[in-house]
Amino acid sequence: MATIRRRSAGSWEIIIRRKGVLPKAHYSSASTEKEAREYAAAIEKLLDQGIVPVELQEQQDNFKSSAQTVDTWAREYLVKVAVSDSDRLLLNALLPEMETWKTNALTFFLG
């Protein structure tokens, strides 16, 4: 379970720990308690499913996510995963656009 506490400045601090799943505690913040609880619940739901969001994964010293673009990941996905022909065509069509999508600029949307 995440730890959520109010900071003296009024924002809310979120601390998520998962032994054996996360290499270290993940710290985040939110403007409201509701946002903090929703974020923590969403992350914990993913972790319960065995999914570790990229922002929670430990970065290697020689790997800078700010330099990565989504097309790099999509190309690797196409090589490593069995993809249907229609999905392969769609991903290949989107690759030029994905070159402009920086991974450090992606946001997590709960909808």
N, CA, C and O atoms as a GROMACS GRO file, in nm:
protein
  444
    1MET      N    1   0.084  -0.118   0.000
    1MET     CA    2   0.000   0.000   0.000
    1MET      C    3   0.088   0.124   0.000
    1MET      O    4   0.190   0.128   0.069
    2ALA      N    5   0.050   0.221  -0.075
    2ALA     CA    6   0.126   0.345  -0.086
    2ALA      C    7   0.110   0.429   0.041
    2ALA      O    8   0.009   0.424   0.111
    3THR      N    9   0.214   0.506   0.066
    3THR     CA   10   0.208   0.604   0.174
    3THR      C   11   0.175   0.739   0.111
    3THR      O   12   0.242   0.782   0.017
    4ILE      N   13   0.073   0.804   0.162
    4ILE     CA   14   0.032   0.935   0.110
    4ILE      C   15   0.027   1.029   0.229
    4ILE      O   16  -0.041   1.003   0.328
    5ARG      N   17   0.100   1.140   0.217
    5ARG     CA   18   0.100   1.237   0.327
    5ARG      C   19   0.106   1.379   0.272
    5ARG      O   20   0.158   1.404   0.163
    6ARG      N   21   0.053   1.469   0.351
    6ARG     CA   22   0.051   1.610   0.312
    6ARG      C   23   0.183   1.675   0.351
    6ARG      O   24   0.230   1.659   0.463
    7ARG      N   25   0.241   1.748   0.259
    7ARG     CA   26   0.363   1.823   0.286
    7ARG      C   27   0.326   1.958   0.347
    7ARG      O   28   0.213   2.004   0.336
    8SER      N   29   0.424   2.018   0.412
    8SER     CA   30   0.399   2.148   0.477
    8SER      C   31   0.360   2.255   0.376
    8SER      O   32   0.290   2.350   0.410
    9ALA      N   33   0.407   2.240   0.251
    9ALA     CA   34   0.375   2.338   0.147
    9ALA      C   35   0.233   2.320   0.092
    9ALA      O   36   0.185   2.402   0.015
   10GLY      N   37   0.166   2.211   0.133
   10GLY     CA   38   0.028   2.190   0.090
   10GLY      C   39   0.012   2.083  -0.016
   10GLY      O   40  -0.099   2.035  -0.038
   11SER      N   41   0.120   2.044  -0.084
   11SER     CA   42   0.108   1.938  -0.183
   11SER      C   43   0.106   1.803  -0.113
   11SER      O   44   0.128   1.795   0.008
   12TRP      N   45   0.081   1.697  -0.188
   12TRP     CA   46   0.070   1.562  -0.133
   12TRP      C   47   0.183   1.477  -0.186
   12TRP      O   48   0.209   1.473  -0.307
   13GLU      N   49   0.251   1.407  -0.097
   13GLU     CA   50   0.362   1.320  -0.134
   13GLU      C   51   0.312   1.176  -0.140
   13GLU      O   52   0.237   1.130  -0.053
   14ILE      N   53   0.355   1.104  -0.245
   14ILE     CA   54   0.318   0.965  -0.264
   14ILE      C   55   0.446   0.882  -0.261
   14ILE      O   56   0.541   0.913  -0.333
   15ILE      N   57   0.447   0.779  -0.179
   15ILE     CA   58   0.562   0.689  -0.173
   15ILE      C   59   0.511   0.548  -0.198
   15ILE      O   60   0.425   0.497  -0.125
   16ILE      N   61   0.565   0.484  -0.302
   16ILE     CA   62   0.524   0.348  -0.337
   16ILE      C   63   0.645   0.256  -0.324
   16ILE      O   64   0.749   0.279  -0.385
   17ARG      N   65   0.628   0.151  -0.243
   17ARG     CA   66   0.734   0.052  -0.223
   17ARG      C   67   0.678  -0.085  -0.255
   17ARG      O   68   0.565  -0.117  -0.217
   18ARG      N   69   0.755  -0.165  -0.326
   18ARG     CA   70   0.718  -0.304  -0.352
   18ARG      C   71   0.844  -0.389  -0.348
   18ARG      O   72   0.924  -0.388  -0.442
   19LYS      N   73   0.860  -0.461  -0.241
   19LYS     CA   74   0.977  -0.546  -0.225
   19LYS      C   75   0.974  -0.656  -0.332
   19LYS      O   76   0.872  -0.722  -0.353
   20GLY      N   77   1.086  -0.675  -0.399
   20GLY     CA   78   1.096  -0.776  -0.502
   20GLY      C   79   1.043  -0.733  -0.637
   20GLY      O   80   1.061  -0.804  -0.736
   21VAL      N   81   0.978  -0.618  -0.643
   21VAL     CA   82   0.923  -0.568  -0.770
   21VAL      C   83   0.993  -0.439  -0.811
   21VAL      O   84   1.040  -0.426  -0.924
   22LEU      N   85   1.000  -0.345  -0.718
   22LEU     CA   86   1.065  -0.217  -0.745
   22LEU      C   87   1.204  -0.217  -0.682
   22LEU      O   88   1.219  -0.258  -0.567
   23PRO      N   89   1.305  -0.172  -0.755
   23PRO     CA   90   1.440  -0.171  -0.700
   23PRO      C   91   1.456  -0.073  -0.584
   23PRO      O   92   1.541  -0.092  -0.497
   24LYS      N   93   1.374   0.032  -0.583
   24LYS     CA   94   1.378   0.129  -0.474
   24LYS      C   95   1.241   0.197  -0.466
   24LYS      O   96   1.159   0.184  -0.557
   25ALA      N   97   1.218   0.269  -0.359
   25ALA     CA   98   1.089   0.337  -0.341
   25ALA      C   99   1.070   0.442  -0.452
   25ALA      O  100   1.166   0.506  -0.495
   26HIS      N  101   0.946   0.457  -0.496
   26HIS     CA  102   0.912   0.557  -0.596
   26HIS      C  103   0.840   0.673  -0.525
   26HIS      O  104   0.742   0.652  -0.454
   27TYR      N  105   0.890   0.792  -0.546
   27TYR     CA  106   0.832   0.912  -0.486
   27TYR      C  107   0.768   0.996  -0.595
   27TYR      O  108   0.822   1.012  -0.704
   28SER      N  109   0.651   1.049  -0.564
   28SER     CA  110   0.581   1.137  -0.657
   28SER      C  111   0.504   1.239  -0.574
   28SER      O  112   0.499   1.230  -0.451
   29SER      N  113   0.443   1.335  -0.641
   29SER     CA  114   0.363   1.433  -0.568
   29SER      C  115   0.240   1.469  -0.649
   29SER      O  116   0.235   1.448  -0.770
   30ALA      N  117   0.142   1.524  -0.580
   30ALA     CA  118   0.017   1.565  -0.643
   30ALA      C  119  -0.033   1.691  -0.574
   30ALA      O  120   0.006   1.721  -0.461
   31SER      N  121  -0.118   1.762  -0.643
   31SER     CA  122  -0.172   1.887  -0.589
   31SER      C  123  -0.280   1.864  -0.486
   31SER      O  124  -0.293   1.939  -0.389
   32THR      N  125  -0.359   1.758  -0.507
   32THR     CA  126  -0.470   1.731  -0.416
   32THR      C  127  -0.460   1.588  -0.362
   32THR      O  128  -0.393   1.502  -0.420
   33GLU      N  129  -0.528   1.566  -0.252
   33GLU     CA  130  -0.530   1.431  -0.195
   33GLU      C  131  -0.598   1.333  -0.290
   33GLU      O  132  -0.555   1.218  -0.302
   34LYS      N  133  -0.703   1.378  -0.356
   34LYS     CA  134  -0.774   1.292  -0.451
   34LYS      C  135  -0.681   1.247  -0.563
   34LYS      O  136  -0.677   1.128  -0.597
   35GLU      N  137  -0.606   1.341  -0.620
   35GLU     CA  138  -0.511   1.307  -0.727
   35GLU      C  139  -0.405   1.208  -0.676
   35GLU      O  140  -0.369   1.114  -0.746
   36ALA      N  141  -0.358   1.231  -0.555
   36ALA     CA  142  -0.256   1.142  -0.497
   36ALA      C  143  -0.310   1.002  -0.480
   36ALA      O  144  -0.242   0.905  -0.515
   37ARG      N  145  -0.431   0.989  -0.428
   37ARG     CA  146  -0.491   0.856  -0.408
   37ARG      C  147  -0.518   0.788  -0.542
   37ARG      O  148  -0.497   0.667  -0.554
   38GLU      N  149  -0.566   0.862  -0.642
   38GLU     CA  150  -0.593   0.803  -0.773
   38GLU      C  151  -0.463   0.755  -0.840
   38GLU      O  152  -0.460   0.647  -0.898
   39TYR      N  153  -0.358   0.836  -0.831
   39TYR     CA  154  -0.229   0.798  -0.889
   39TYR      C  155  -0.176   0.673  -0.821
   39TYR      O  156  -0.133   0.578  -0.887
   40ALA      N  157  -0.178   0.673  -0.688
   40ALA     CA  158  -0.127   0.558  -0.613
   40ALA      C  159  -0.207   0.432  -0.647
   40ALA      O  160  -0.149   0.325  -0.667
   41ALA      N  161  -0.338   0.443  -0.655
   41ALA     CA  162  -0.423   0.328  -0.687
   41ALA      C  163  -0.392   0.275  -0.827
   41ALA      O  164  -0.387   0.154  -0.847
   42ALA      N  165  -0.373   0.366  -0.922
   42ALA     CA  166  -0.344   0.324  -1.060
   42ALA      C  167  -0.209   0.252  -1.069
   42ALA      O  168  -0.198   0.149  -1.134
   43ILE      N  169  -0.108   0.307  -1.004
   43ILE     CA  170   0.024   0.244  -1.006
   43ILE      C  171   0.019   0.109  -0.936
   43ILE      O  172   0.075   0.011  -0.986
   44GLU      N  173  -0.047   0.103  -0.821
   44GLU     CA  174  -0.055  -0.024  -0.749
   44GLU      C  175  -0.133  -0.129  -0.827
   44GLU      O  176  -0.102  -0.248  -0.820
   45LYS      N  177  -0.234  -0.087  -0.901
   45LYS     CA  178  -0.310  -0.181  -0.984
   45LYS      C  179  -0.219  -0.241  -1.091
   45LYS      O  180  -0.223  -0.361  -1.116
   46LEU      N  181  -0.138  -0.156  -1.155
   46LEU     CA  182  -0.043  -0.206  -1.254
   46LEU      C  183   0.058  -0.302  -1.191
   46LEU      O  184   0.086  -0.408  -1.247
   47LEU      N  185   0.111  -0.265  -1.076
   47LEU     CA  186   0.208  -0.350  -1.008
   47LEU      C  187   0.146  -0.484  -0.969
   47LEU      O  188   0.213  -0.588  -0.976
   48ASP      N  189   0.020  -0.484  -0.928
   48ASP     CA  190  -0.050  -0.608  -0.895
   48ASP      C  191  -0.062  -0.700  -1.017
   48ASP      O  192  -0.065  -0.822  -1.004
   49GLN      N  193  -0.068  -0.640  -1.136
   49GLN     CA  194  -0.078  -0.716  -1.260
   49GLN      C  195   0.060  -0.756  -1.314
   49GLN      O  196   0.070  -0.822  -1.417
   50GLY      N  197   0.164  -0.716  -1.241
   50GLY     CA  198   0.300  -0.750  -1.285
   50GLY      C  199   0.358  -0.651  -1.383
   50GLY      O  200   0.461  -0.678  -1.445
   51ILE      N  201   0.294  -0.537  -1.399
   51ILE     CA  202   0.341  -0.434  -1.492
   51ILE      C  203   0.412  -0.325  -1.412
   51ILE      O  204   0.355  -0.265  -1.322
   52VAL      N  205   0.538  -0.301  -1.447
   52VAL     CA  206   0.615  -0.195  -1.382
   52VAL      C  207   0.626  -0.079  -1.481
   52VAL      O  208   0.696  -0.091  -1.582
   53PRO      N  209   0.558   0.032  -1.455
   53PRO     CA  210   0.566   0.146  -1.546
   53PRO      C  211   0.711   0.192  -1.564
   53PRO      O  212   0.793   0.180  -1.473
   54VAL      N  213   0.741   0.244  -1.681
   54VAL     CA  214   0.877   0.284  -1.716
   54VAL      C  215   0.934   0.381  -1.614
   54VAL      O  216   1.052   0.370  -1.578
   55GLU      N  217   0.855   0.475  -1.567
   55GLU     CA  218   0.909   0.574  -1.474
   55GLU      C  219   0.948   0.514  -1.338
   55GLU      O  220   1.017   0.579  -1.260
   56LEU      N  221   0.903   0.392  -1.311
   56LEU     CA  222   0.940   0.326  -1.186
   56LEU      C  223   1.057   0.230  -1.203
   56LEU      O  224   1.111   0.180  -1.104
   57GLN      N  225   1.094   0.203  -1.326
   57GLN     CA  226   1.204   0.111  -1.351
   57GLN      C  227   1.337   0.180  -1.327
   57GLN      O  228   1.352   0.299  -1.358
   58GLU      N  229   1.431   0.106  -1.272
   58GLU     CA  230   1.564   0.161  -1.246
   58GLU      C  231   1.636   0.183  -1.379
   58GLU      O  232   1.642   0.094  -1.463
   59GLN      N  233   1.689   0.303  -1.396
   59GLN     CA  234   1.761   0.336  -1.518
   59GLN      C  235   1.905   0.288  -1.509
   59GLN      O  236   1.970   0.302  -1.405
   60GLN      N  237   1.955   0.231  -1.617
   60GLN     CA  238   2.095   0.191  -1.623
   60GLN      C  239   2.179   0.316  -1.643
   60GLN      O  240   2.131   0.416  -1.697
   61ASP      N  241   2.306   0.311  -1.600
   61ASP     CA  242   2.394   0.426  -1.610
   61ASP      C  243   2.412   0.473  -1.755
   61ASP      O  244   2.421   0.593  -1.780
   62ASN      N  245   2.416   0.380  -1.849
   62ASN     CA  246   2.441   0.416  -1.988
   62ASN      C  247   2.311   0.438  -2.066
   62ASN      O  248   2.316   0.452  -2.189
   63PHE      N  249   2.197   0.442  -1.999
   63PHE     CA  250   2.069   0.457  -2.066
   63PHE      C  251   2.003   0.585  -2.018
   63PHE      O  252   1.981   0.603  -1.898
   64LYS      N  253   1.972   0.672  -2.109
   64LYS     CA  254   1.905   0.797  -2.074
   64LYS      C  255   1.769   0.798  -2.144
   64LYS      O  256   1.762   0.809  -2.266
   65SER      N  257   1.661   0.787  -2.066
   65SER     CA  258   1.529   0.782  -2.127
   65SER      C  259   1.496   0.913  -2.198
   65SER      O  260   1.414   0.913  -2.290
   66SER      N  261   1.557   1.024  -2.156
   66SER     CA  262   1.528   1.151  -2.221
   66SER      C  263   1.575   1.152  -2.367
   66SER      O  264   1.524   1.228  -2.448
   67ALA      N  265   1.673   1.066  -2.399
   67ALA     CA  266   1.724   1.059  -2.535
   67ALA      C  267   1.644   0.960  -2.618
   67ALA      O  268   1.661   0.957  -2.740
   68GLN      N  269   1.559   0.881  -2.557
   68GLN     CA  270   1.483   0.779  -2.628
   68GLN      C  271   1.354   0.836  -2.684
   68GLN      O  272   1.295   0.928  -2.629
   69THR      N  273   1.314   0.778  -2.794
   69THR     CA  274   1.186   0.813  -2.852
   69THR      C  275   1.101   0.686  -2.860
   69THR      O  276   1.154   0.575  -2.852
   70VAL      N  277   0.972   0.704  -2.875
   70VAL     CA  278   0.880   0.591  -2.876
   70VAL      C  279   0.909   0.498  -2.994
   70VAL      O  280   0.888   0.377  -2.982
   71ASP      N  281   0.956   0.552  -3.105
   71ASP     CA  282   0.983   0.465  -3.220
   71ASP      C  283   1.090   0.361  -3.189
   71ASP      O  284   1.085   0.250  -3.243
   72THR      N  285   1.185   0.394  -3.102
   72THR     CA  286   1.289   0.297  -3.062
   72THR      C  287   1.223   0.177  -2.994
   72THR      O  288   1.256   0.062  -3.024
   73TRP      N  289   1.131   0.205  -2.905
   73TRP     CA  290   1.061   0.097  -2.835
   73TRP      C  291   0.971   0.019  -2.931
   73TRP      O  292   0.963  -0.103  -2.923
   74ALA      N  293   0.903   0.090  -3.022
   74ALA     CA  294   0.814   0.024  -3.116
   74ALA      C  295   0.893  -0.069  -3.208
   74ALA      O  296   0.848  -0.180  -3.237
   75ARG      N  297   1.009  -0.027  -3.253
   75ARG     CA  298   1.092  -0.112  -3.340
   75ARG      C  299   1.137  -0.237  -3.264
   75ARG      O  300   1.136  -0.347  -3.319
   76GLU      N  301   1.176  -0.219  -3.140
   76GLU     CA  302   1.217  -0.334  -3.058
   76GLU      C  303   1.099  -0.429  -3.037
   76GLU      O  304   1.115  -0.551  -3.042
   77TYR      N  305   0.983  -0.373  -3.014
   77TYR     CA  306   0.861  -0.453  -2.996
   77TYR      C  307   0.832  -0.535  -3.121
   77TYR      O  308   0.799  -0.654  -3.111
   78LEU      N  309   0.844  -0.473  -3.238
   78LEU     CA  310   0.818  -0.544  -3.363
   78LEU      C  311   0.913  -0.662  -3.384
   78LEU      O  312   0.876  -0.762  -3.444
   79VAL      N  313   1.035  -0.649  -3.333
   79VAL     CA  314   1.134  -0.756  -3.348
   79VAL      C  315   1.109  -0.869  -3.248
   79VAL      O  316   1.125  -0.986  -3.282
   80LYS      N  317   1.070  -0.835  -3.125
   80LYS     CA  318   1.064  -0.933  -3.018
   80LYS      C  319   0.928  -0.999  -2.997
   80LYS      O  320   0.920  -1.105  -2.934
   81VAL      N  321   0.822  -0.939  -3.048
   81VAL     CA  322   0.687  -0.988  -3.020
   81VAL      C  323   0.618  -1.029  -3.150
   81VAL      O  324   0.632  -0.962  -3.253
   82ALA      N  325   0.543  -1.139  -3.145
   82ALA     CA  326   0.465  -1.180  -3.261
   82ALA      C  327   0.349  -1.082  -3.279
   82ALA      O  328   0.260  -1.074  -3.195
   83VAL      N  329   0.352  -1.010  -3.388
   83VAL     CA  330   0.254  -0.906  -3.415
   83VAL      C  331   0.176  -0.944  -3.540
   83VAL      O  332   0.235  -0.991  -3.638
   84SER      N  333   0.046  -0.924  -3.538
   84SER     CA  334  -0.036  -0.955  -3.656
   84SER      C  335   0.006  -0.864  -3.771
   84SER      O  336   0.063  -0.757  -3.749
   85ASP      N  337  -0.021  -0.908  -3.892
   85ASP     CA  338   0.017  -0.830  -4.010
   85ASP      C  339  -0.047  -0.692  -4.010
   85ASP      O  340   0.017  -0.593  -4.047
   86SER      N  341  -0.174  -0.685  -3.969
   86SER     CA  342  -0.242  -0.554  -3.968
   86SER      C  343  -0.179  -0.461  -3.864
   86SER      O  344  -0.163  -0.342  -3.890
   87ASP      N  345  -0.144  -0.515  -3.747
   87ASP     CA  346  -0.080  -0.432  -3.645
   87ASP      C  347   0.060  -0.391  -3.689
   87ASP      O  348   0.104  -0.279  -3.661
   88ARG      N  349   0.131  -0.480  -3.757
   88ARG     CA  350   0.265  -0.449  -3.807
   88ARG      C  351   0.257  -0.334  -3.909
   88ARG      O  352   0.339  -0.242  -3.905
   89LEU      N  353   0.159  -0.339  -3.999
   89LEU     CA  354   0.141  -0.231  -4.096
   89LEU      C  355   0.112  -0.099  -4.027
   89LEU      O  356   0.167   0.005  -4.062
   90LEU      N  357   0.024  -0.103  -3.927
   90LEU     CA  358  -0.012   0.018  -3.854
   90LEU      C  359   0.109   0.076  -3.781
   90LEU      O  360   0.136   0.196  -3.789
   91LEU      N  361   0.183  -0.009  -3.710
   91LEU     CA  362   0.301   0.039  -3.637
   91LEU      C  363   0.405   0.096  -3.733
   91LEU      O  364   0.463   0.201  -3.707
   92ASN      N  365   0.428   0.028  -3.844
   92ASN     CA  366   0.525   0.078  -3.942
   92ASN      C  367   0.482   0.213  -4.000
   92ASN      O  368   0.566   0.298  -4.029
   93ALA      N  369   0.352   0.231  -4.017
   93ALA     CA  370   0.302   0.360  -4.068
   93ALA      C  371   0.320   0.471  -3.966
   93ALA      O  372   0.340   0.586  -4.002
   94LEU      N  373   0.313   0.436  -3.838
   94LEU     CA  374   0.324   0.536  -3.731
   94LEU      C  375   0.469   0.566  -3.691
   94LEU      O  376   0.495   0.666  -3.624
   95LEU      N  377   0.564   0.480  -3.730
   95LEU     CA  378   0.703   0.497  -3.686
   95LEU      C  379   0.760   0.637  -3.714
   95LEU      O  380   0.824   0.694  -3.625
   96PRO      N  381   0.741   0.695  -3.834
   96PRO     CA  382   0.796   0.829  -3.856
   96PRO      C  383   0.741   0.934  -3.758
   96PRO      O  384   0.814   1.024  -3.715
   97GLU      N  385   0.614   0.922  -3.724
   97GLU     CA  386   0.554   1.016  -3.627
   97GLU      C  387   0.611   0.991  -3.487
   97GLU      O  388   0.634   1.085  -3.411
   98MET      N  389   0.632   0.863  -3.453
   98MET     CA  390   0.682   0.827  -3.321
   98MET      C  391   0.823   0.877  -3.296
   98MET      O  392   0.866   0.887  -3.181
   99GLU      N  393   0.897   0.908  -3.401
   99GLU     CA  394   1.034   0.960  -3.385
   99GLU      C  395   1.036   1.092  -3.309
   99GLU      O  396   1.138   1.128  -3.250
  100THR      N  397   0.924   1.162  -3.310
  100THR     CA  398   0.917   1.292  -3.241
  100THR      C  399   0.864   1.280  -3.098
  100THR      O  400   0.866   1.377  -3.023
  101TRP      N  401   0.818   1.162  -3.060
  101TRP     CA  402   0.760   1.140  -2.928
  101TRP      C  403   0.870   1.100  -2.830
  101TRP      O  404   0.916   0.986  -2.831
  102LYS      N  405   0.913   1.192  -2.747
  102LYS     CA  406   1.016   1.166  -2.646
  102LYS      C  407   0.954   1.088  -2.530
  102LYS      O  408   0.847   1.122  -2.482
  103THR      N  409   1.023   0.984  -2.488
  103THR     CA  410   0.969   0.901  -2.379
  103THR      C  411   0.959   0.978  -2.248
  103THR      O  412   0.871   0.949  -2.166
  104ASN      N  413   1.048   1.073  -2.226
  104ASN     CA  414   1.041   1.148  -2.101
  104ASN      C  415   0.929   1.251  -2.101
  104ASN      O  416   0.903   1.315  -1.999
  105ALA      N  417   0.861   1.268  -2.214
  105ALA     CA  418   0.750   1.362  -2.222
  105ALA      C  419   0.615   1.292  -2.216
  105ALA      O  420   0.511   1.358  -2.214
  106LEU      N  421   0.616   1.159  -2.212
  106LEU     CA  422   0.489   1.085  -2.204
  106LEU      C  423   0.428   1.104  -2.066
  106LEU      O  424   0.498   1.114  -1.966
  107THR      N  425   0.297   1.110  -2.063
  107THR     CA  426   0.228   1.122  -1.936
  107THR      C  427   0.136   1.005  -1.917
  107THR      O  428   0.094   0.941  -2.014
  108PHE      N  429   0.105   0.977  -1.794
  108PHE     CA  430   0.018   0.866  -1.758
  108PHE      C  431  -0.123   0.919  -1.746
  108PHE      O  432  -0.149   1.009  -1.665
  109PHE      N  433  -0.216   0.866  -1.826
  109PHE     CA  434  -0.353   0.916  -1.825
  109PHE      C  435  -0.446   0.809  -1.770
  109PHE      O  436  -0.443   0.694  -1.814
  110LEU      N  437  -0.527   0.846  -1.676
  110LEU     CA  438  -0.629   0.757  -1.622
  110LEU      C  439  -0.761   0.804  -1.674
  110LEU      O  440  -0.806   0.914  -1.640
  111GLY      N  441  -0.823   0.727  -1.755
  111GLY     CA  442  -0.949   0.773  -1.813
  111GLY      C  443  -1.052   0.678  -1.800
  111GLY      O  444  -1.165   0.703  -1.844
   0.00000   0.00000   0.00000
